[in-house]
């Protein structure tokens, strides 16, 4: 059985838009991916490390522990051996309390890639492959999170292209979630249930080819 770590935020944690509730594992895209891979004869265990509000490489002035770079190397050490790490972060970089743009977030992703590749794993254990998933663009934020993400739909412009360039330079894998899904029609930021299903199945196809390639 191969192990996959999903390192992400509330989009993957499965928050239900306009609530503080969570989708069940098999409804969240990491769970959809696991079921799809296992059903297709590719036995995997998906480890979810998804924290609401997590940024790429910056903190939240109101909540501790939201800097995605802090502690990532130790998480790789904890969960090794890993076949693959999937990074899907960036949305929270565009909260209204920050002035970051797509380039800043791409540099955050670059720092995360470096942290994974230099993690203090046990001698002889393989370095995991890395798949960066660019989250879908923020729409106009609505409801209780509207002020938190005010302006995010503008600041996030160009994120996919910036991530793609970083992945090309770092020689790691890239997938644009915006090719298959959109952010929630309910709150403009998170993922609706049907989008989790679409994303999980789409990423499963990408991961399937990566895992088969590594087995050769």
N, C-alpha and C positions, 0 to 999 in steps of 0.2 A: 504493500500500500504506500502510495506517495502522499506527501504532506504539502499542503499549500497554505500559506499565511496571507490573509487579506487584511491589509493595514489601511484603515480608512476612517470615515467620520459618520455622521448621522445618515447620509445617503445610503450607506451600506449597513449601518446598524438597524435600519428598517423603521425609522420613525414614521408614523402615520401622519400625513400633513394635517395641520390645524389641531393636533392633539399632542399629548406626551406619551402616547401608547406606541407599542412596537409590534410589527408584523411577526408571525411565527417563522421559525427557521426555514421551513420549506417554502415560505412565501418571499423571503428576502433573497436578493439576487445571489449572494454567496451560497445559500442553501439550494437554490434552483440549479446553480452550477454544479454543486456536489451531486445532486440527484441525477442530473443529466449525464455527468461523466461516469458515475457508477453504473447507471442503467446501460450505458453504451459499452460496458466491459472495461472501463478504465478506473479501477478502484482507487479513490482518493479520500483523504480526510481534509476538510477545509477548516482551518483554525481562524476564527473571526477575532480580530483585534480592532474594533471599530468604536471610536469614542465621539460622542456628540460634541461638536464645536472644535474638533481637532484641526489645527492649521498645518501647513507644510513644515515651517521652521520658525514660527513665531508664537508667542504666548497670548493668552487672553487676559486683559487687565482685571477682569472680574471673576474668572474661574481658573484655578491652578491646573497644571498638567495638560494643557491643550497644545503645547509645542510638540509637533510630531517628531522632531529630531531628537528631543530629549528621551533617552532610554531606548531608542530603536535598536541600537547595536545589541543591547542586553536582551531584547525580545528575540532577536535572531539567534542569540546564544541559547536562550531558554528553549526555543522550539525546534532547534536543529536535531537531526538533519532535515532540511527543507528542500523540496524539489523546486519550488517556485514561491516568490513573494509578489503579490499584486498590490500596487500602490494606487489608491484612488483618493486623492486629496486635492485641495485647492479652493473649493467653494467657500470655506470659512475665511480664507485670506481676504475675501472681498467684503467682509462685514464693514459696516459704516464707521467703526472705530479705527479702521486701517485705511491707509492711502495707497495700498499696494495695487499693482496692475499685473497683467499676464506675465510680463518678464520677471517680476519679482517672484511670482509663484513658481515659474520654471526654474529659477535658481534655488528655491526651496526644494523642489523635486530632485534637482541635481545633488543637493546636500544629502538627501535621503538615500539616493542611489549609492553615494560614496560611503555612507554609514553602513549600509548592508554589506558592501563589498569589503569593508575593513573590520567587520564584527569579529570579536574574539571567540570564534567557534573552536571546538576541540580539534586537535591535529588529525588530519586525515578525512575530516568531514567535508563534503563538497560545498562550494559556494552555490547558493540558489540562483536560478535564473530570475530575472526581474521583468515584470510586465507592468508598465505604467498605463493606467486607464484615465484619460482626461474626462472629468465629469461633464455632463451637459451644461450648456450655458444657462445662467440664471435668467428667468423671466422677471417681469415686474413683481416684486415681493408683495404678498398680501397677508392680511390677518395679523396675529400677534407678533410675527417676526418681521413685519414690514419695516419698522424703524431700524432693526438690527442689520438688515440687509439693504437699506436704502442706498441706491446708487450702484449696487452690485451688478446689475445688468449691463452697466457701462464699463465698469472696471474689469469685468471678466472677458471682455472682447479680445480675441486673439489667443486665448489660453491653449486651445488645441494645437495651433501651429507652433506656439512656443514650446509646448511639451514635446511635440514631434521632433523639433530641432535638438532639444536636449537629449532625447533618446537616441537620435542618430549619432550625436557626438559621443555619447556614453556607450554605444553599441548594446543597447538593451531594447526590449520589445515594447511596442506601443499600440494602443487601441483607443480610438476615439468613440466614447460612449454616445456622443452627439450624432453619430452616424445611424444609430438604431433607436435612440430614445430621446425624450425631452424632459426637462424638469417639470415638476408638478403643475397641473392646471389649477390646483386648489390653492397652494401657497407660493408658487413660483420658484421654489428652491429645491424641495426634496423630491422624492420619487413616488409616484402613485403605484398602486399594486400591479397594474398591467405592465408598467415600465420595468419593474423588478423582474417579471417573467421574461420579457424581451431581452433585457440586459444579461440575465443569468444564462440564458440559452446561447446568446451571441458570444459571450466571453468563454463559455464552455467549449465552443468550436475552436476558438483561438488556443485555449489551453490544451485541448486534446492534441492538436498538431505539435505544440511545444513538448509535451510529455512524450509523445511517440518519437519525436526527433531525438530526445535525450536518451531514449532506450536503445537506439541503434548503435 
